[in-house]
Amino acid sequence: MKKMYRAAAVVASFALALSIAGCAPNANSNSGSNGGDTGDSSAASQSLTLAYSEGGKTLNPAEANDGTSDTLVLAAYDQLVTYGTKEQDGKRVSDTATIVPMIASEWSVDDTNTVYTFTIREDITFHSGKTLTKTDVVRSFQHIADSSSASFLYGMAGISTVEEGEGNTVIITLTAPNHLFLQILPMYSFSMLDMDEVEKNGGAEWLSTNTAGSGPYIINSWDPATEAKLTRNEDYWGDEPQIDTINMKFIGDASNRLQLLKKDSVDVALEIAPKDLQGLDGTNGITVDSRPSNKILFFAMNNNVAPFDNEKVRQAITYAIPYDKLLTDVMKGEASPMRSSVASSTPGFTDAGNNATYDLDKAKQLLAEAGYADGFTFDFTLGSGFSDWNDDAVLIQAELAKIGVTMNIQNMARAQFLEALAGKNVQAYISRWTSFVNDPGYHLGLLMTDNGTSNYMNYHNAEVNELWAAAATEPDADKRSEMYGKMQEIINTESPWAYLYEYNIAVAHSDDIAGYTSYPDGLIRFFQLSITE
Amino acid sequence: MRTVLRRIAAMIPTLLGVIVLIFLITRVLPGDPARTLAGENAADSVVDKLREDMGLNKPLWQQFFDYCAGLFQGDLGFAWHTGRPVAEDFATRFPATVELALAALLIGILIGIPLGILGAMYRGRLADHVARVVALVGASMPLFWLGLLVISLFYGTLGWAPAPIGRIDDSMNPPTTITGLYVIDSILTGDMAALGSVLAHLFWPAMVLSVGAIAIISRMTRSAMLEVLGQDYIRTAQAKGMGPGKVIGGHALKNAAPSIVTIVGLELGQLLGGAVITETIFSWPGVGNYVVQSINATDYAPVQAMTLLAAVIYLVVNLLVDVSQGIFDPKVRNA
């Protein structure tokens, strides 16, 4: 009897499932043909598939802070102004010192250098169909000021008030003259949003998985676990984007991204390991576009902790770093020498005061002068997650051993490492840095001044602090550049860091893709790309 | 029936223990989630603001209370590293993992059990040695290496396998969601185009994932069969002139079934957890992949939810295995 019941239940549940199925539409009803949406049939349409390592965290422009999220934001949103571009060695690169119009067609600044008046274009519509107005701009700035992440940049730009002006203008008043202001505005964080749409959907929370922009692409779907699909905004106010559909694939494994590119399953692969890039260029119709970036790697020594509180000891270390080996053996040529605390592509870069070369005799001599003729032992903290850091640390350890210095490598998980850094007690560590705002003031202010929030090695020099404060409000670009040069010289001499290298950003793509332009943030702007046949 | 209810009631303290333990363990883990989320370039003000948003500035007991209160309302928390509720993330990813684990288990059963039977029947002969080597290789093969090898060979060189991304071809729409398991959904909707693509995508990662299961199932089947084959009633059956097929299938296998079912049940739990590496290598959008990312991001909620879910699955599978023993063995039925 019991068995009968069980059988009946099974039959009933199966019948139920079938009846539900009967109502459900079949997603690929034209069985046989592929019911996809890539539209290979029409010759005019161009589509592009890119392999990213991560799927991103949020679509909210003011909260995004990882490469994939930022890329999606730049595709879906416009900013008030943007960076210019220029040709350099036959490649298109950004010209971050030149700011060009975007949503604002023009702007002016008053005599005090604190009141900026932006004229807003009147022909821009959001994806929702609503026309972009000065009210949206003002409210977008409020959204940024209220955010967790970008509010920091808002403060750094020195914005005091944002108000609607006469006609179609927006007036932004700064607390003091600030040359960083215009350089920060083109960042993805300062995207202009359709705030009516945001409000209608319950506020900022909604923005983390939806967009309300006016940008060149519309994000149709986004699943951080698998992929994002974008289509061209057919009503875009600016130059029409060439490619009409973009598929971003999120592939965690680097060797798989490479395989997919080789097999032509994707058109562009990012974040390929330097060793895999060797020999890839020119094979199978693949181009490797590897360019210097302003992403730097440095070996930081804690100025508050012995023996690195001694300048001579720090200098000795800079002479014991095997610079060439790091570039060739670890980075396989996918990096270039770093000669100052700012990247060499930063305006105002100078390597004055930096004499460090690989010279063990000089290192020994400096150690003897510092009273450490017999060497010393120190703890080095290695954050996990980047294989090159690991290789660098081992090579440096071997060289330091030759001058009698014992470097104990302590491995730490990345989360733990970041927390330890924030405590400012780590004796020595390797870390990387990318200044999205390509300006020495931004860079040095965060890393090398007393108030710098990322000055984890406790570097302190009163003159550097004063120069930085003076440069921040100096309107004359040449005078400013001089001050930043002087700061770099002091830092180069005092050596709170040993400079390891400047990373290349390498994008491997099939030969027929054109228009790729590199930016300091390393992000790809899809609207610049096209496919040549 | 009463036994089953008693067993279910006994799960409650276990689950409570799991909840308290995992909450404490994630809190004791080094690393500040807000700092990790904000990244190394972030200012302290940003980190503080995030910490406040995440509720990490509250005292521990209050965080625990909030977490438990959320659990009772079916709220598994918020996954900061994806910017979505954990339950939502699980809903899209869990079916993928279940499908992969079930497929691997099926392969494990289809290959492992016959292999084990062969080994027992021809003990000490060639077939037994072959089965032993297969099991040894399967048990000792590092999954990530095998996965990369399979991709490189069958996708890269031979071109038999589809691109190792996702569960279905890019050009294809996923089948209409009914169960979330693509194979079943495409059969139910009669979507043969999708079915072909889904099976092609499922086959390779499932094969890779199943190697461990094949090894364990075949070894356990072999020893269970050997034990049974030495019993008097087998000799009696053979003496009566019963054919080897009937002896093995009718008598031996039926008596060895309880041990085999136990190991298969335990293996399902293993597979659900072990999918992590396979999912990462094949870009399979399941929970394994997701939990690894959560751990890297010190994102508490998804890790807690996954642990809780794993505990529930383990308990349920255990219960099912125990109950199923009754089907084979009348002595257990009323115990």
Contacts between the chains, C-beta under 8 A, distances in Angstrom:
chain1	res1	chain2	res2	distance
A	17	B	178	7.2
A	17	B	179	8.0
A	17	B	188	6.4
A	18	B	188	7.0
A	20	B	178	6.1
A	20	B	188	7.8
A	21	B	178	6.1
A	21	B	188	3.7
A	21	B	189	5.7
A	21	B	190	8.0
A	24	B	176	4.5
A	24	B	178	6.1
A	24	B	188	7.4
A	24	B	189	5.6
A	25	B	176	5.9
A	25	B	189	7.6
A	26	B	175	7.7
A	26	B	176	6.5
A	26	B	189	4.5
A	26	B	190	6.1
A	26	B	191	4.8
A	27	B	173	4.0
A	27	B	174	6.4
A	27	B	175	5.3
A	27	B	176	5.0
A	27	B	189	7.1
A	27	B	191	6.1
A	27	B	194	6.5
A	28	B	172	5.9
A	28	B	173	5.5
A	28	B	175	7.4
A	28	B	191	5.1
A	28	B	193	4.4
A	28	B	194	4.9
A	29	B	191	7.6
A	30	B	193	7.7
A	31	B	190	8.0
A	31	B	191	6.8
A	31	B	192	4.8
A	31	B	193	4.5
A	32	B	193	6.2
A	33	B	193	7.6
A	34	B	169	7.3
A	34	B	171	4.6
A	34	B	172	5.9
A	34	B	193	6.9
A	35	B	172	6.8
A	35	B	173	5.6
A	35	B	193	7.0
A	36	B	169	7.6
A	36	B	170	7.1
A	36	B	171	3.3
A	36	B	172	5.8
A	36	B	173	7.0
A	37	B	173	7.8
A	38	B	170	7.0
A	38	B	171	5.4
A	40	B	171	7.8
A	49	B	170	7.5
A	55	B	82	7.8
A	57	B	37	7.8
A	57	B	80	7.8
A	57	B	81	5.7
A	57	B	82	6.3
A	57	B	83	5.4
A	58	B	83	4.2
A	59	B	83	8.0
A	60	B	83	7.7
A	63	B	83	8.0
A	65	B	38	6.9
A	65	B	39	5.6
A	65	B	41	7.7
A	65	B	42	7.1
A	66	B	39	7.4
A	148	B	46	6.1
A	148	B	49	4.3
A	148	B	50	5.2
A	148	B	53	6.0
A	149	B	38	7.0
A	149	B	42	7.2
A	149	B	46	5.5
A	149	B	50	7.9
A	151	B	45	7.6
A	151	B	46	7.6
A	151	B	49	7.4
A	152	B	42	7.4
A	152	B	43	4.7
A	152	B	45	5.8
A	152	B	46	5.0
A	155	B	45	7.9
A	208	B	83	4.1
A	208	B	84	7.7
A	209	B	83	6.5
A	209	B	84	6.5
A	223	B	92	6.9
A	223	B	285	7.2
A	224	B	82	5.1
A	225	B	89	7.8
A	225	B	92	7.1
A	225	B	93	6.0
A	225	B	285	4.0
A	225	B	289	6.7
A	225	B	290	6.4
A	226	B	165	7.6
A	226	B	166	5.3
A	226	B	283	7.4
A	226	B	285	4.5
A	227	B	165	7.8
A	227	B	166	7.1
A	247	B	170	6.9
A	249	B	165	5.5
A	249	B	283	7.6
A	250	B	283	7.2
A	251	B	165	6.2
A	251	B	283	4.9
A	252	B	280	5.3
A	252	B	283	6.5
A	252	B	289	7.0
A	253	B	148	7.8
A	253	B	280	6.4
A	253	B	281	5.6
A	253	B	283	7.2
A	255	B	148	6.3
A	255	B	152	8.0
A	256	B	151	6.5
A	256	B	164	5.8
A	256	B	165	7.9
A	256	B	281	7.1
A	256	B	283	6.7
A	259	B	151	6.3
A	259	B	152	6.9
A	259	B	155	6.6
A	259	B	156	5.2
A	259	B	164	7.7
A	260	B	163	5.8
A	260	B	164	7.9
A	260	B	165	7.0
A	262	B	156	7.1
A	263	B	155	7.0
A	263	B	156	6.6
A	263	B	159	7.7
A	263	B	163	6.9
A	265	B	163	4.2
A	265	B	165	7.5
A	385	B	296	7.8
A	413	B	30	7.2
A	413	B	31	6.4
A	414	B	31	7.7
A	414	B	36	6.9
A	414	B	296	6.8
A	415	B	29	7.9
A	415	B	30	7.0
A	415	B	31	2.7
A	415	B	32	7.1
A	415	B	33	7.4
A	415	B	35	7.4
A	415	B	36	4.4
A	415	B	296	7.5
A	415	B	297	7.5
A	415	B	298	4.2
A	416	B	30	4.0
A	416	B	31	4.5
A	418	B	31	7.2
A	418	B	32	7.2
A	418	B	35	4.7
A	418	B	36	5.8
A	418	B	39	7.9
A	418	B	40	5.9
A	419	B	30	6.7
A	419	B	31	5.4
A	419	B	32	4.5
A	419	B	35	5.4
A	419	B	36	8.0
A	421	B	40	7.2
A	422	B	32	7.4
A	422	B	35	6.0
A	422	B	44	7.4
A	422	B	47	7.5
A	431	B	40	6.4
A	432	B	40	7.6
A	433	B	40	7.6
A	433	B	41	6.9
A	434	B	41	7.1
A	446	B	41	7.7
A	446	B	43	7.7
A	453	B	42	7.8
A	453	B	43	4.0
A	453	B	44	5.3
A	453	B	45	7.7
A	454	B	40	7.2
A	454	B	41	6.7
A	454	B	43	7.8
